Amino acid sequence: MNIASPIRTRSVGHTACPHDCPSTCALDVDIDENGRIGRVRGAADNDYTAGVICAKVARYAERLYHPGRLLTPKRRKGGKGEGVWQEVSWDEALDEIADAFVKAEQAHGSEAVWPYFYAGTMGQVQRDSIERLRHAKRYSGFMGTICTNMAWTGYVMGTGVLRGVDPREMAKADCVVIWGTNAVATQVNVMTHATRARKERGAKIAVVDVYDNPTMKQADIRLILRPGTDAALACAVMHIAFRDGYADRAYMEKFTDDPAGLESHLKTRTPQWAAAITGLSVEEIEAFARLVGMTKKTFFRLGYGFARSRNGVAQMHAALSVPTVLGSWQYEGGGAFHNNGDIFRLNKAELMGTAYLDPDVRVLDQSQIGRVLTGDPEALRHRGSVTALLIQNTNPANVAPEQRLVKRGFLRDDLFVAVHEQFMTETAELADIVLPATMFVEHDDIYRAGGQSHILLGPKIVEPPATVRTNLFVIEELAKRLGVADRAGFGLTEREHIDRMLKASGKPGFDVLAEEKWIECQPPFEEAHFLNGFGYPDGKFRFSPDWAGAPAPNRPPASVGILGPVDQLPAFPDQVDIIEVTDAEHPFRLATSPARNFLNSSFSETRTSAEKEGRPEVMVSPSDAARLGIGPGDLVRLGNRRGTLRIHARVTDAVKPGVLVAEGIWPNKAHVDGEGINVLTGADAVAPHGGAAFHDNKVWLAKDPA
């Protein structure tokens, strides 16, 4: 389909974006007289989306009608990764998967099978139904750690719950602080509301990040600091607040656990101290502290990026403590927001089959798939090997850390892999069976908007190709073949799941949601601003959290326990260098930040996205480039103990000396030697609840001699 050609609109479909972006935009989709989609735009009548969506989703027809889309089931014929395939029927493919799972269970026990999934769709039904099969069959458990663990944990350690100020209140702020998220690239609606505040109220926008990205270019105050040093900035800002009288002592006395202890702790956390750590000037720190200290209605929009370090939980908690010291929570347009996960309260017990969950079944770490598949005893919880995988909604051969281990594991001769996908990803290329999947406009689902306050319906609005199937279909058909289809939760359609889930949660059912399009779940002002107390039993914000004992959304099961160097986490907000600190051999810090035209590994297959991004590159400061004899576009080598790769250099003052940024995620094959940036990232579990520290890597850099 030539999507540039004008089409005659027959109707408009109303749906929601399924991708792993906090916005979960409400969408209006033009549908032509042949039942094909055309223009995709943000729904103007949804007051968070407000008619604005990112360009990559706006051109979704390019992805839906891509000539490279998977359309038929395939069986591997040659060696693993050789790319030789035979088309098979759906029944043949599903029979072979079920047979492989039965054989794995008979030979090694049920834990030899590991259903593996993540956020390729954020739809509750199509994403989470795999858990029902897992629990019913007692397959190995799955601990999702790639995205949220450090950010959610750090936030909840302060507030006690995962929610915050209505994000639409950014438009009512007098200052918006965008901290640790390149919102222009990864959550465009943040900019919608922040720029409205600037236009209507003269609000200032301050951006805190590790390089001069598109969001930074929208800022009035730009703070570019060294990766992993955000907590030092936060501590200095709070030091100044106590020093200069910006701290709201009456508020803290009522709503926090130990303001006196915090003030005493921060006595030595001066702007000079923080400047030496962050690379910011004392003047920059003082100006930022003065702005937020003197502006009561300051809205802190805290992202995920700055938490993707080994000290990420401490960084999030420290940044969150700033509006608490200032008392910003008391004002409309003031306070903080990260994620609204706790407000939706969807009862997914039947959908996920939690009644069948056996706590004695081992739970494996998503981020450590390379270690799991290469037989690391600790990663395997000191039990047997994984010999069969079912993968939906994720592309670990591209996105998981420690890529060389991941690739080596997938190439095992004794490992059976089934992948249900929309494209022949690099994970699918290593599979034994590949199944073609529907896209979001081709099936029914329901979405929960972490970055806003709506539950949104995503109904099927066009017919899929006749040969592709939904995630739910695959789970249901395998359940039949594996002897568990008679259990509760199986045998339901998407619409039945949605209806039952909503009603079990005390909400209107499918028909009402279909009419209304979304359900508003935002709590009242007093609750959202914690004016009746924070989420702990005593109502107090925790400046001094119980890192090991406090509840949190990502807390691992008891069988896994507390992870990482918890004893090194600080008693009060502080800079803690449990990061990969540079050394003589590895003098650079590398962050693997998101690209504007990709979303994780999605959209890297579409021509327009790839053309707009150009090629994989690493940003190098002019001074570092000159010292190392590197010119614009030169091929360079990056390396650490995990491996090395070659990549082209982009010499730019967007990064500071000693800092490298590689935007992605590009497919491995797009790189010079077929190995991508995640060769350099680590999978060691981050304290206290695990997670992958994608932006926390020490590396060396050299011009390629070739």
PEGIKA-V116799 format. One record per run of one state. SS is the DSSP state (helix for helix, strand for strand, loop for the rest). FROM is the first residue (numbers start at 1). TO is the last residue. If there is no record, write none. Layout:
ss:from:to
SS:FROM:TO
SS:FROM:TO
This chain:
ss:from:to
loop:1:8
strand:9:16
loop:17:25
strand:26:32
loop:33:36
strand:37:42
loop:43:54
helix:55:58
loop:59:59
helix:60:64
loop:65:68
strand:69:69
loop:70:73
strand:74:76
loop:77:84
strand:85:87
loop:88:89
helix:90:108
loop:109:109
helix:110:112
strand:113:117
loop:118:123
helix:124:137
loop:138:140
strand:141:143
loop:144:148
helix:149:159
loop:160:166
helix:167:172
loop:173:174
strand:175:179
loop:180:182
helix:183:186
loop:187:187
helix:188:201
loop:202:203
strand:204:209
loop:210:215
helix:216:218
loop:219:220
strand:221:224
loop:225:229
helix:230:244
loop:245:248
helix:249:255
strand:256:256
loop:257:258
helix:259:268
loop:269:270
helix:271:278
loop:279:281
helix:282:294
loop:295:297
strand:298:302
loop:303:304
helix:305:307
loop:308:311
helix:312:326
loop:327:327
helix:328:330
loop:331:334
strand:335:337
loop:338:340
helix:341:343
loop:344:348
helix:349:352
loop:353:353
helix:354:356
loop:357:362
strand:363:365
helix:366:373
loop:374:387
strand:388:392
loop:393:395
helix:396:399
loop:400:402
helix:403:410
loop:411:415
strand:416:421
loop:422:422
strand:423:423
loop:424:427
helix:428:430
loop:431:432
strand:433:437
loop:438:439
helix:440:442
loop:443:444
strand:445:448
loop:449:453
strand:454:458
loop:459:468
strand:469:469
loop:470:470
helix:471:482
loop:483:493
helix:494:504
loop:505:509
helix:510:516
loop:517:517
strand:518:520
loop:521:524
helix:525:528
loop:529:540
strand:541:541
loop:542:562
strand:563:563
loop:564:565
helix:566:568
loop:569:587
strand:588:591
loop:592:593
strand:594:594
loop:595:598
strand:599:599
loop:600:601
strand:602:602
loop:603:606
helix:607:613
loop:614:616
strand:617:620
loop:621:621
helix:622:628
loop:629:634
strand:635:640
loop:641:642
strand:643:651
loop:652:658
strand:659:661
loop:662:663
strand:664:664
loop:665:667
helix:668:670
loop:671:676
helix:677:679
loop:680:687
strand:688:688
loop:689:696
strand:697:703
loop:704:706
